[in-house]
Structure formats: structure tokens, C-alpha cells
Amino acid sequence: MGEVWLGDIRLRNRLVTSSSLLGYGAPDPGVVPYGMSPISRFVPLERFGAVTTRTLTVQPRDGHFTNRTDWPVRALPSLLRRYTTVLRRVDSGWINAFGWCNIGIETYLRDYYPRTRAQNTIISVGGFCVDDFVTLVDAVNTAVPAGEIAAVEFNVSCPNVDHDFEPILAGVLTDAVPASRHPVILKLSADRDYVGHARRAAAAGVSALTAINTVRALRLDPRTGAPWLANRYGGLSGRAVKPIGLRVVAELRDAGITLPVIATGGIRSFDDCREYFWAGADAVSLGSASWLASYPGYLLAPLWGWRIRSLLRKVEAGGLPVSGKRCYNPQRHSRGSR
Ligand SMILES: Cc1cc2nc3c(=O)[nH]c(=O)nc-3n(C[C@H](O)[C@H](O)[C@H](O)COP(=O)(O)O)c2cc1C
């Protein structure tokens, strides 16, 4: 099966990767090459329908973790300790609070994007005000010719940056969506009014929806009551959220939303993909399953790589129950660059 179109979004196939799980699509430079999933050694990233970057902001941010890449090997234990305050395995899933830890849009476009041109990319951007989104879209417009990436994804649904996105959503949709020369995807949260947001997105010329972001969650040390994560609250992902993701996709369709939906939430197997397509998805996205494991579990990366390659083969071969509810947004093709 060849490339697929979700409205004006071109994907190489219907299996993409979710924001952040494969970093920026290329490893960080530095002594400790963190930032990339071990599976990237065993799965050529250009095989995915598209790879979605970590959410990029206007300025670099440490978030609740760190952007430092020059960790000497002897500092590794303290780095790993710190890591457990932003990412923990929990009941059938994972809870994380990286808080948009990222290198900033400029560095990404200068140092990382050029190294990922063989892949199809979705650039995820996030901001705290309307101007941030307009600035981010302008930066991508300037650096990336139309048609070179699949889309820009707007993250206005992160549960661990402690920001209320509701007041800026209308402005982001009216100002930043038409400013983009690339198709725009809006990422939805199960914690918010996702049907309302989807309706507003469709009216504003958004090309597709991604459902769902991580679900706001909390874990405490049962003996002391101390929160597991440095940010107290985090976002739940993995198998635990699959039934919630399915509910959101189905409810979007039940509500008459016709925009293409890229589903993410606990997907691991071909049956998971099938289930999401029956619920109304047009593409599926691998999140936690493309990256997260216990440290000893990373030794099994070649096996995971094999599983993901065979999942890709099945998706490429077709056999997914395509919803037939895709909608085409002709406005975008006549849109000029700013
Ligand atoms: C460690 C981690 C970091 C994430 N960072 C981002 C991010 O920067 N931006 C974003 O839109 N979603 C982010 N997500 C959410 C995922 O893209 C995805 O929507 C979510 O994890 C649900 O899919 P899954 O259950 O398959 O992991 C992150 C998820 C995890 C586990």
C-alpha cells in the first residue's frame, strides 16, 4: 500500500509515531546519546507514516527535567535518579511530567530537522499564548518549504505544564491556523471538551485531530503521601489509557465530527489498530510502545524492533477497517505563505 492522504496531510502509511516518543527524530549530540528510543536502531524511522517531534516551544525549556546534553558518564546515576521524578511506570501504563522540556524551535530547525529529511515529519509545537503559536508557525514556514513535512501539530492539551489553554484556544485557531503554510493538526485531551474543541478546529480550517494526549493523573508514595513526580501531577499513557482513547475517538464520530482522526493511546498491536479504526480513526500512532521500558527491558530492544517492523508490514499491507469519514479541506491548497 502506498502513501495515504488525510485531507491535505500526506502520510507514508497509516502508522505514525506520537509526539515526543522518538524525540526530535534524531539523537542528541553529546557523550550520553539520550533522546532516542533504542528501537530506532532496529526500525528505520522513514518506514513510519510520519514521526511526530517532541513539542517545541519558542524558547528552549528545561521543563521539569533538563535540556543538558553534555552529561559525563560519571553523572549518569544522578541523571537517572532525576529521570524517575519525571517518568514512572504505573498501573498498566506510564506517568510522566517532562513539562515541555525541549531545545526550542530555532535549534530544532537548525540542528535536528536537516538530519531527519529522509523521514516524514509532524512538527509538534506548544505555547502559552496566541503569539507563541504564531511565532512557532512563522518559524516553521520560514525554514520548511510547503509539502516537505506532513503537518504541524498544535499541542494545547498537555496535562503537565500546569497551564489553562482554554482561554487561548480561540485565538490560536483564528490567528495561527491560517498563518501556517503546512496542514495543522490539533491534539485533543480526554480531560477537556474535546468535541467542542474539534468543532472549533474544523471551523478554523484545521486539517486533522490527534486523540488523545496523556490523561492528567497522580500517584503518591503510599507510606508518606509524597507525590511520585516532581510536578505532583503527570500525564498517564500506555495500555491504561487505551479504553479512554477509544471512547474519545468514538464520541467524536458520534458527535458528527468528520475531520480525520489520528488515534494514539495504548496502541501496541495490529488488533489495537483495528479497534481504533472501528471506533472511527483514520490513522494510528505508536506512543509509549515505541519507547518506554524498564532499564533491563531496553535489552529487549531488538525484539521490540522486530515487533514494530512486523506491525508496520501489516499496516502497509492494508486490512485496516478505514472509517470512510475523512474530509478534504480544499482551502489549504490555495493558502499562500506568509
Ligand atoms: C514520556 C512522554 C512524553 C510525551 N511528550 C509529549 C509532548 O511533548 N507533546 C505531546 O503532544 N504529547 C506528548 N506525549 C503524549 C503522547 O504523544 C501520546 O499522546 C500519549 O502518550 C498517548 O499515547 P500512548 O498511550 O500510546 O503513549 C508524551 C507521552 C509520553 C509517554
PDBQT file of the ligand as one rigid body, heavy atoms in Angstrom, charges set to zero:
ROOT
HETATM    1  C1  LIG A 401       7.292  10.399  28.002  1.00  0.00    +0.000 C 
HETATM    2  C2  LIG A 401       6.199  11.046  27.209  1.00  0.00    +0.000 A 
HETATM    3  C3  LIG A 401       6.369  12.337  26.709  1.00  0.00    +0.000 A 
HETATM    4  C4  LIG A 401       5.355  12.945  25.974  1.00  0.00    +0.000 A 
HETATM    5  N1  LIG A 401       5.546  14.199  25.476  1.00  0.00    +0.000 NA
HETATM    6  C5  LIG A 401       4.606  14.765  24.698  1.00  0.00    +0.000 A 
HETATM    7  C6  LIG A 401       4.825  16.042  24.093  1.00  0.00    +0.000 A 
HETATM    8  O1  LIG A 401       5.888  16.664  24.249  1.00  0.00    +0.000 OA
HETATM    9  N2  LIG A 401       3.807  16.557  23.358  1.00  0.00    +0.000 N 
HETATM   10  C7  LIG A 401       2.630  15.903  23.126  1.00  0.00    +0.000 A 
HETATM   11  O2  LIG A 401       1.769  16.421  22.409  1.00  0.00    +0.000 OA
HETATM   12  N3  LIG A 401       2.419  14.683  23.667  1.00  0.00    +0.000 NA
HETATM   13  C8  LIG A 401       3.366  14.116  24.433  1.00  0.00    +0.000 A 
HETATM   14  N4  LIG A 401       3.149  12.875  24.969  1.00  0.00    +0.000 N 
HETATM   15  C9  LIG A 401       1.884  12.183  24.709  1.00  0.00    +0.000 C 
HETATM   16  C10 LIG A 401       1.994  11.181  23.558  1.00  0.00    +0.000 C 
HETATM   17  O3  LIG A 401       2.344  11.824  22.357  1.00  0.00    +0.000 OA
HETATM   18  C11 LIG A 401       0.668  10.418  23.370  1.00  0.00    +0.000 C 
HETATM   19  O4  LIG A 401      -0.335  11.341  23.010  1.00  0.00    +0.000 OA
HETATM   20  C12 LIG A 401       0.223   9.684  24.633  1.00  0.00    +0.000 C 
HETATM   21  O5  LIG A 401       1.335   9.128  25.294  1.00  0.00    +0.000 OA
HETATM   22  C13 LIG A 401      -0.811   8.603  24.341  1.00  0.00    +0.000 C 
HETATM   23  O6  LIG A 401      -0.270   7.554  23.585  1.00  0.00    +0.000 OA
HETATM   24  P1  LIG A 401       0.341   6.189  24.217  1.00  0.00    +0.000 P 
HETATM   25  O7  LIG A 401      -0.623   5.732  25.272  1.00  0.00    +0.000 OA
HETATM   26  O8  LIG A 401       0.471   5.262  23.071  1.00  0.00    +0.000 OA
HETATM   27  O9  LIG A 401       1.661   6.574  24.819  1.00  0.00    +0.000 OA
HETATM   28  C14 LIG A 401       4.147  12.256  25.728  1.00  0.00    +0.000 A 
HETATM   29  C15 LIG A 401       3.979  10.959  26.233  1.00  0.00    +0.000 A 
HETATM   30  C16 LIG A 401       4.980  10.350  26.968  1.00  0.00    +0.000 A 
HETATM   31  C17 LIG A 401       4.766   8.960  27.474  1.00  0.00    +0.000 C 
ENDROOT
TORSDOF 0
